[in-house]
């Protein structure tokens, strides 16, 4: 996958930053033991890591996660090759996006956004808005598509194919690029359908030039992942679609934008609505409350703009230290030129 002929890359902070310690509900940065103790010792103690043995156990957990991340690219390529060769989809027609999968109201929103003179105020008439946090709900898929898609995902889950974790915080779900859904489903969804919408909603975040993505499905159930701790996404814009099945509770909650924290953040709760999606800024701090019964599947699409993130990595808040990656990587590209003029079209930045 290339952007204007340039391969997508990652940032080296992937191997050191935002390492999630699930038992303590804490994200940490890791260079070595003394640094961890200096920067995170107090927070760890407050959350129950009080003995030296416990601290050493945390160190071992972090080291294992760092090693996992270092092997990730190679293992992902291997898994994808095996799945491509050996997995027999139950619903092969789902792997190529068709208008019939999309809710008629969603297609109407896309048509409006592509029409001459379309503007933000006009678009907002079609969407449900939540507070002032730039969170929007909209219909995305048909119920029939969602049911067939979950059926396909369960078929894959029950197969003996190799499976990768969606991310460091979710243990149950499916990486959709490994399932082979990037090229004919997710890329057209991002470019042809979501792009015109995000261009109007998030122009300051590169909404008109979201040139890569990472997509995965997460699953919550009583005996697996129940909830999701507070975090922000490695994305400029996130789409979160509720696919089903039957569940109670498990609302999403949203706090501050990660670059504008307040002393006492105001949280809002947003319910999941089947086949509908929430669009929000990747940097909006959010999480999921525990489900009380049933099973919930969500499609998560992290959309990225190389022109934005090439200036500042959202995960370490520094100029990205570029490293080789596979596929869309983490959405960075090698800059075309070093000098960026003061007044500039965001999407033209290298």
C-alpha positions as CSV (number, residue, x, y, z in Angstrom):
1,X,0.0,0.0,0.0
2,X,1.4,3.4,-1.1
3,X,0.5,7.0,-0.7
4,X,1.4,9.0,-3.7
5,X,4.0,6.4,-4.5
6,X,5.5,6.3,-1.0
7,X,5.2,3.3,1.3
8,X,3.5,3.7,4.6
9,X,5.6,3.6,7.7
10,X,5.4,3.3,11.5
11,X,6.8,5.4,14.4
12,X,9.4,3.8,16.6
13,X,7.4,4.8,19.7
14,X,5.2,1.8,19.0
15,X,8.0,-0.2,20.7
16,X,8.2,2.0,23.8
17,X,5.0,4.0,24.4
18,X,1.4,3.3,25.3
19,X,2.0,-0.1,26.8
20,X,-1.2,-1.1,28.5
21,X,-1.1,-2.8,31.9
22,X,-4.6,-4.3,32.1
23,X,-4.5,-5.2,35.8
24,X,-3.7,-1.6,36.7
25,X,-5.7,0.1,34.0
26,X,-2.6,2.1,33.1
27,X,-0.7,3.0,29.9
28,X,3.0,3.4,30.4
29,X,6.1,4.4,28.5
30,X,9.0,2.0,28.8
31,X,12.8,2.5,28.3
32,X,14.1,0.4,31.2
33,X,13.3,-0.4,34.8
34,X,14.7,2.7,36.5
35,X,12.8,5.0,34.0
36,X,9.6,3.0,34.6
37,X,10.0,3.4,38.4
38,X,10.8,7.1,38.0
39,X,7.9,8.0,35.7
40,X,5.2,5.5,36.7
41,X,6.2,4.1,40.1
42,X,3.7,6.3,42.0
43,X,0.8,5.6,39.7
44,X,1.5,1.9,39.9
45,X,1.7,2.0,43.7
46,X,-1.6,3.8,43.9
47,X,-3.2,1.1,41.8
48,X,-1.9,-1.8,44.0
49,X,1.6,-2.6,42.7
50,X,3.3,-2.2,46.0
51,X,5.9,-5.0,46.4
52,X,9.2,-5.4,44.6
53,X,8.0,-8.8,43.4
54,X,4.9,-7.2,41.8
55,X,7.1,-4.5,40.2
56,X,9.4,-7.2,38.7
57,X,6.3,-9.0,37.4
58,X,5.2,-5.8,35.7
59,X,8.6,-5.5,34.1
60,X,8.3,-9.1,32.7
61,X,4.8,-8.3,31.4
62,X,6.1,-5.2,29.6
63,X,9.2,-6.9,28.2
64,X,6.9,-9.7,26.8
65,X,4.6,-7.0,25.2
66,X,7.6,-5.2,23.6
67,X,8.8,-8.5,22.1
68,X,5.3,-9.2,20.8
69,X,5.3,-5.8,19.1
70,X,8.7,-6.5,17.5
71,X,7.5,-9.7,16.0
72,X,4.1,-8.3,15.0
73,X,4.8,-7.5,11.3
74,X,6.4,-10.8,10.5
75,X,3.7,-12.8,12.3
76,X,0.9,-10.7,10.7
77,X,2.3,-11.4,7.2
78,X,2.5,-15.1,8.0
79,X,-1.1,-15.3,9.3
80,X,-2.5,-13.4,6.3
81,X,-0.8,-15.8,3.9
82,X,-2.2,-18.9,5.7
83,X,-5.7,-17.4,5.9
84,X,-5.6,-16.4,2.2
85,X,-4.6,-19.9,1.2
86,X,-6.6,-22.1,3.7
87,X,-9.7,-20.2,5.0
88,X,-13.0,-20.9,3.2
89,X,-15.3,-17.9,3.8
90,X,-18.9,-18.7,4.6
91,X,-20.1,-15.5,2.9
92,X,-17.5,-14.7,0.2
93,X,-19.8,-12.0,-1.3
94,X,-19.2,-9.9,1.8
95,X,-15.6,-9.3,0.9
96,X,-16.4,-6.9,-1.9
97,X,-18.3,-3.7,-0.9
98,X,-21.6,-3.2,-2.5
99,X,-24.1,-0.4,-2.2
100,X,-26.7,-3.0,-1.1
101,X,-24.7,-3.5,2.2
102,X,-25.1,0.2,3.1
103,X,-28.2,1.8,4.7
104,X,-30.2,3.9,2.2
105,X,-29.9,6.8,4.7
106,X,-26.1,6.5,4.6
107,X,-26.0,6.6,0.8
108,X,-28.2,9.7,0.9
109,X,-25.7,11.4,3.3
110,X,-22.8,10.5,1.0
111,X,-24.8,11.9,-2.0
112,X,-25.4,15.1,-0.1
113,X,-21.7,15.4,0.8
114,X,-20.7,15.0,-2.9
115,X,-23.2,17.5,-4.1
116,X,-22.1,21.1,-5.2
117,X,-22.3,23.5,-2.3
118,X,-22.5,20.8,0.4
119,X,-21.4,22.3,3.8
120,X,-21.1,21.4,7.4
121,X,-24.5,22.9,8.5
122,X,-26.3,21.0,5.8
123,X,-24.6,17.7,6.8
124,X,-25.4,18.1,10.4
125,X,-29.2,17.9,9.6
126,X,-28.6,14.3,8.6
127,X,-26.6,13.3,11.8
128,X,-27.2,13.0,15.5
129,X,-24.7,15.1,17.4
130,X,-23.5,14.6,20.9
131,X,-22.5,17.6,23.1
132,X,-19.7,19.8,21.7
133,X,-17.2,17.0,21.4
134,X,-17.7,16.5,17.6
135,X,-19.2,13.0,18.1
136,X,-21.8,12.1,15.5
137,X,-24.1,9.1,15.0
138,X,-25.2,8.0,11.5
139,X,-26.7,4.9,9.9
140,X,-24.0,2.9,8.1
141,X,-25.0,-0.7,7.2
142,X,-28.2,-2.6,6.7
143,X,-29.3,-5.0,9.5
144,X,-29.0,-7.9,7.0
145,X,-25.4,-7.1,6.2
146,X,-24.6,-6.9,10.0
147,X,-26.1,-10.3,10.6
148,X,-24.3,-11.9,7.7
149,X,-21.0,-10.2,8.7
150,X,-21.2,-11.4,12.3
151,X,-22.0,-14.9,11.0
152,X,-18.8,-14.7,8.8
153,X,-16.7,-13.5,11.8
154,X,-18.0,-16.3,14.0
155,X,-17.2,-18.8,11.2
156,X,-13.6,-17.5,11.2
157,X,-13.4,-17.4,15.0
158,X,-14.5,-21.1,15.2
159,X,-12.0,-22.1,12.4
160,X,-8.5,-23.3,13.2
161,X,-7.0,-20.4,11.4
162,X,-4.3,-18.3,13.2
163,X,-5.7,-15.2,14.8
164,X,-4.0,-11.9,15.9
165,X,-5.2,-9.7,18.7
166,X,-7.0,-6.5,17.4
167,X,-4.8,-4.3,19.6
168,X,-3.1,-4.3,23.0
169,X,-6.4,-3.6,24.9
170,X,-8.8,-6.1,23.2
171,X,-8.1,-9.8,23.4
172,X,-11.1,-11.0,21.3
173,X,-11.8,-10.0,17.8
174,X,-10.5,-10.1,14.2
175,X,-7.9,-8.0,12.3
176,X,-9.7,-7.4,9.0
177,X,-6.6,-6.9,6.9
178,X,-5.5,-10.4,7.8
179,X,-9.0,-11.7,6.8
180,X,-8.4,-10.1,3.3
181,X,-11.0,-7.3,3.6
182,X,-8.8,-4.2,3.0
183,X,-8.6,-4.0,-0.8
184,X,-12.1,-4.5,-2.0
185,X,-14.2,-3.5,1.1
186,X,-12.5,-1.2,3.5
187,X,-10.4,1.0,1.2
188,X,-13.4,1.8,-1.0
189,X,-15.5,2.4,2.1
190,X,-13.0,4.9,3.4
191,X,-12.2,6.6,0.1
192,X,-15.6,6.7,-1.7
193,X,-18.1,6.9,1.1
194,X,-16.6,8.1,4.4
195,X,-14.1,10.5,2.8
196,X,-16.7,13.0,1.6
197,X,-18.3,13.0,5.1
198,X,-15.1,13.4,7.1
199,X,-13.9,16.2,4.7
200,X,-16.8,18.3,6.0
201,X,-16.8,17.1,9.7
202,X,-13.0,17.1,10.4
203,X,-11.2,19.4,7.9
204,X,-8.6,20.3,10.6
205,X,-7.7,16.6,11.0
206,X,-7.1,15.9,7.4
207,X,-10.7,14.7,6.9
208,X,-10.4,15.3,3.2
209,X,-7.2,13.2,2.8
210,X,-7.5,10.2,5.0
211,X,-5.2,8.0,3.0
212,X,-4.9,4.8,5.2
213,X,-6.6,2.9,7.9
214,X,-6.5,0.1,10.4
215,X,-9.7,-1.9,10.7
216,X,-10.6,-4.6,13.2
217,X,-13.7,-6.1,14.9
218,X,-13.9,-6.3,18.7
219,X,-16.0,-8.7,20.6
220,X,-17.4,-8.3,24.2
221,X,-19.1,-11.1,26.1
222,X,-19.4,-12.1,29.7
223,X,-16.6,-14.7,29.7
224,X,-14.2,-12.7,27.5
225,X,-13.6,-8.9,27.3
226,X,-16.3,-7.2,29.3
227,X,-15.3,-3.6,28.9
228,X,-12.6,-1.3,27.6
229,X,-10.5,1.1,29.7
230,X,-10.2,4.8,29.0
231,X,-7.9,5.5,26.0
232,X,-7.5,7.4,22.7
233,X,-7.0,5.9,19.2
234,X,-4.0,5.9,16.9
235,X,-6.2,7.6,14.3
236,X,-7.2,11.1,13.1
237,X,-10.8,10.0,12.8
238,X,-12.5,6.8,14.1
239,X,-15.7,5.1,12.9
240,X,-17.2,2.6,15.4
241,X,-20.2,0.6,14.1
242,X,-22.3,-1.6,16.3
243,X,-22.8,-4.9,14.4
244,X,-24.9,-6.8,17.0
245,X,-25.7,-9.2,18.5
246,X,-28.1,-9.0,21.5
247,X,-26.6,-7.3,24.6
248,X,-27.4,-5.1,27.5
249,X,-25.4,-2.1,28.9
250,X,-21.9,-1.6,27.5
251,X,-22.4,2.1,26.5
252,X,-19.5,4.1,25.2
253,X,-18.3,7.0,27.3
254,X,-16.3,10.0,26.0
255,X,-14.1,12.5,28.0
256,X,-11.7,15.2,26.9
257,X,-9.8,15.6,23.7
258,X,-6.3,14.3,24.6
259,X,-4.6,17.6,23.7
260,X,-7.0,19.8,25.7
261,X,-7.3,18.0,29.1
262,X,-9.3,19.7,31.9
263,X,-8.8,19.2,35.6
264,X,-12.2,17.6,36.0
265,X,-13.2,16.0,32.6
266,X,-16.9,15.9,31.7
267,X,-17.9,12.5,30.5
268,X,-20.8,11.7,28.3
269,X,-22.4,8.3,27.7
270,X,-23.5,7.2,24.2
271,X,-25.6,4.1,23.5
272,X,-24.9,1.7,20.8
273,X,-27.5,1.4,18.1
274,X,-27.4,-1.6,15.8
275,X,-26.1,-1.1,12.3
276,X,-25.3,2.6,13.1
277,X,-21.9,4.1,13.5
278,X,-20.3,6.8,15.7
279,X,-17.7,9.1,14.1
280,X,-15.3,10.8,16.5
281,X,-11.9,12.3,16.6
282,X,-9.2,9.6,17.3
283,X,-7.8,11.8,20.1
284,X,-11.1,11.9,22.0
285,X,-10.5,10.0,25.2
286,X,-13.1,7.2,25.4
287,X,-13.9,3.7,26.7
288,X,-16.6,1.1,26.9
289,X,-18.6,0.3,30.1
290,X,-19.1,-3.4,31.0
291,X,-21.8,-5.3,29.2
292,X,-24.3,-6.9,31.5
293,X,-25.5,-9.8,29.3
294,X,-25.2,-11.1,25.8
295,X,-22.5,-10.5,23.2
296,X,-21.5,-7.3,21.4
297,X,-19.5,-7.0,18.1
298,X,-18.2,-3.7,16.9
299,X,-16.4,-2.8,13.7
300,X,-13.7,-0.2,14.4
301,X,-12.1,1.7,11.5
302,X,-9.1,3.9,12.5
303,X,-8.7,6.4,9.6
304,X,-5.4,8.2,9.2
305,X,-4.0,11.2,7.3
306,X,-0.3,11.1,6.6
307,X,-0.3,14.8,6.0
308,X,-1.3,15.4,9.6
309,X,0.6,12.6,11.4
310,X,3.8,13.2,9.5
311,X,4.0,16.5,11.5
312,X,3.3,14.9,14.9
313,X,2.8,11.3,16.0
314,X,-0.5,11.2,18.0
315,X,0.8,8.5,20.2
316,X,4.1,10.1,21.5
317,X,3.3,13.7,20.6
318,X,6.7,14.0,18.9
319,X,7.9,14.3,15.3
320,X,7.6,10.6,14.2
321,X,10.8,8.5,14.2
322,X,10.0,6.6,11.0
323,X,10.5,2.8,10.8
324,X,9.6,0.3,8.1
325,X,6.2,-1.3,8.3
326,X,3.9,-3.6,6.4
327,X,0.7,-2.6,4.5
328,X,-0.7,0.7,5.8
329,X,1.7,0.6,8.7
330,X,0.6,3.3,11.1
331,X,-0.2,5.7,8.3
332,X,3.1,7.7,8.2
333,X,5.0,8.5,5.0
334,X,8.5,9.8,4.3
335,X,8.0,13.6,3.9
336,X,8.5,15.0,0.4
337,X,10.1,18.2,1.5
338,X,11.4,19.6,4.7
339,X,10.1,23.2,4.4
340,X,6.4,23.6,5.2
341,X,5.0,27.0,4.3
342,X,3.0,28.8,7.1
343,X,-0.3,29.0,5.2
344,X,-0.9,25.6,3.7
345,X,-3.5,23.2,2.4
346,X,-3.4,20.4,5.1
347,X,-3.9,17.7,2.6
348,X,-1.0,18.9,0.4
349,X,1.6,18.5,3.3
350,X,4.2,15.8,2.8
